[in-house]
Amino acid sequence: MTHETLPFALAPCQANGGDARITASVVPAERRLDFLPQHFGPRTMIKFEMSVYDWMGNLCPSYRGGFWNYVELSNGGAFMHPTGLDEFQFTVKGNGFHGTVSAEVAGIIATTFALNGMLWQGWDSLNEKYELLLEFVGEHPDAMSIRRALD
């Protein structure tokens, strides 16, 4: 796997005074083992990863597992997203959201739900990662769909 920058992170964001947009880069294979402990902590990483997969299964009943990319954000945030399929049908029972989302958006939504759920369980060490991911969501081209799923 090569280092890859996701296409939605290339254009400058005019909303933040012309500063560069937050960029998202897929973690290369040689750094994958460091991703979870670096971003989510050695004590938390397994619980966090399993929570993302659980949320994906809850939000997308047709999801059956698979390989996930790890993505680092230039603001220090991070998320995971599934590979192998381009789109997923998502349903959020709590707010009525139903729609087709890209694999990246599916991962952002599942990662955000996982972080939020763990914060509610007292894993306060994840608060900064949650806030950094929400900052990225605000700049994402699919921000409206992501916010509708999260609200």
C-alpha positions as CSV (number, residue, x, y, z in Angstrom):
1,M,0.0,0.0,0.0
2,T,1.3,3.4,-0.8
3,H,0.8,6.7,1.0
4,E,-2.3,8.2,-0.4
5,T,-4.0,11.6,0.2
6,L,-7.7,11.4,-0.1
7,P,-9.2,13.7,-2.9
8,F,-11.5,15.7,-0.7
9,A,-8.6,17.2,1.3
10,L,-6.8,19.0,-1.5
11,A,-8.6,22.3,-2.0
12,P,-8.0,25.3,0.3
13,C,-10.9,26.1,2.6
14,Q,-12.2,29.7,2.2
15,A,-14.3,29.5,5.3
16,N,-11.4,29.6,7.7
17,G,-9.7,32.8,6.4
18,G,-7.9,31.2,3.5
19,D,-5.9,28.8,5.6
20,A,-5.2,25.4,4.2
21,R,-7.9,22.8,4.5
22,I,-7.4,19.9,6.9
23,T,-5.8,17.1,4.8
24,A,-6.5,13.4,5.2
25,S,-3.8,10.8,4.4
26,V,-4.1,7.0,4.4
27,V,-1.5,5.5,6.7
28,P,1.0,3.4,4.7
29,A,1.4,-0.3,5.4
30,E,4.7,0.1,7.3
31,R,3.0,2.5,9.8
32,R,-0.3,0.6,10.4
33,L,0.8,-1.1,13.6
34,D,1.5,2.3,15.2
35,F,-1.7,4.0,14.2
36,L,-4.2,2.8,16.9
37,P,-1.8,3.1,19.9
38,Q,-0.5,6.5,18.7
39,H,-4.0,8.0,18.1
40,F,-6.2,6.2,20.6
41,G,-3.8,5.0,23.3
42,P,-2.4,1.5,24.1
43,R,-5.1,0.9,26.8
44,T,-8.0,2.1,24.6
45,M,-7.1,1.0,21.1
46,I,-8.7,-2.5,21.0
47,K,-11.9,-1.3,22.6
48,F,-12.0,1.7,20.2
49,E,-11.3,-0.4,17.1
50,M,-14.0,-3.0,18.1
51,S,-16.4,-0.2,18.8
52,V,-15.9,1.2,15.3
53,Y,-16.6,-2.2,13.7
54,D,-19.7,-2.6,16.0
55,W,-21.1,0.8,14.9
56,M,-20.5,0.0,11.3
57,G,-22.5,-3.2,11.7
58,N,-25.3,-1.4,13.5
59,L,-25.5,1.4,11.0
60,C,-25.1,-0.8,7.9
61,P,-26.7,-4.2,8.4
62,S,-25.2,-5.5,5.1
63,Y,-21.7,-4.8,6.3
64,R,-19.8,-8.1,6.8
65,G,-16.3,-7.0,7.8
66,G,-13.2,-6.5,5.8
67,F,-10.0,-4.5,5.5
68,W,-10.0,-0.9,6.8
69,N,-7.8,2.0,5.9
70,Y,-6.4,4.1,8.8
71,V,-6.4,7.8,8.0
72,E,-4.5,10.6,9.7
73,L,-5.6,14.2,9.6
74,S,-3.3,17.1,9.4
75,N,-4.9,18.6,12.5
76,G,-3.9,15.6,14.5
77,G,-7.2,13.7,14.2
78,A,-7.7,10.3,12.8
79,F,-10.4,7.9,11.5
80,M,-10.8,4.5,9.9
81,H,-12.8,3.6,6.8
82,P,-13.7,0.3,5.2
83,T,-12.3,-0.7,1.8
84,G,-13.6,-3.1,-0.9
85,L,-16.9,-1.3,-1.5
86,D,-17.4,2.2,-2.7
87,E,-20.7,2.8,-1.0
88,F,-22.8,1.7,1.9
89,Q,-26.5,2.0,2.8
90,F,-26.7,3.6,6.2
91,T,-29.6,3.8,8.6
92,V,-29.5,5.7,11.9
93,K,-32.6,4.6,13.8
94,G,-32.3,7.3,16.4
95,N,-32.6,10.2,14.1
96,G,-34.2,8.8,10.9
97,F,-31.2,9.2,8.7
98,H,-31.2,6.8,5.7
99,G,-28.9,7.1,2.7
100,T,-26.1,5.9,0.6
101,V,-22.6,7.1,1.7
102,S,-19.1,6.6,0.4
103,A,-16.7,4.2,2.2
104,E,-14.8,7.2,3.6
105,V,-18.0,8.9,4.9
106,A,-19.1,5.5,6.4
107,G,-15.9,5.3,8.2
108,I,-16.1,8.9,9.5
109,I,-19.6,8.3,10.8
110,A,-18.7,5.0,12.4
111,T,-15.5,6.4,14.0
112,T,-17.4,9.5,15.3
113,F,-20.1,7.3,16.8
114,A,-17.5,5.1,18.4
115,L,-15.6,8.0,19.9
116,N,-18.8,9.6,21.2
117,G,-19.9,6.4,22.8
118,M,-16.6,5.9,24.5
119,L,-16.6,9.4,25.8
120,W,-20.0,8.7,27.4
121,Q,-18.5,5.7,29.0
122,G,-15.8,7.9,30.6
123,W,-12.9,7.5,28.2
124,D,-12.1,11.3,28.5
125,S,-8.7,10.7,26.9
126,L,-10.5,10.5,23.5
127,N,-12.1,13.9,23.7
128,E,-9.4,15.7,21.7
129,K,-9.6,13.1,18.9
130,Y,-13.4,13.5,18.8
131,E,-13.1,17.3,18.5
132,L,-10.4,17.1,15.8
133,L,-12.5,14.7,13.8
134,L,-15.6,17.0,14.1
135,E,-13.4,19.9,12.9
136,F,-12.6,17.8,9.8
137,V,-16.2,16.9,9.3
138,G,-17.0,20.7,9.1
139,E,-14.7,21.0,6.1
140,H,-15.7,17.7,4.3
141,P,-17.5,18.0,1.0
142,D,-20.1,15.6,2.4
143,A,-20.5,17.5,5.7
144,M,-24.2,17.8,5.3
145,S,-24.8,14.0,5.0
146,I,-22.3,13.3,7.8
147,R,-24.0,15.8,10.2
148,R,-27.5,14.4,9.3
149,A,-26.3,10.9,10.2
150,L,-24.7,12.2,13.5
151,D,-27.5,14.4,14.7
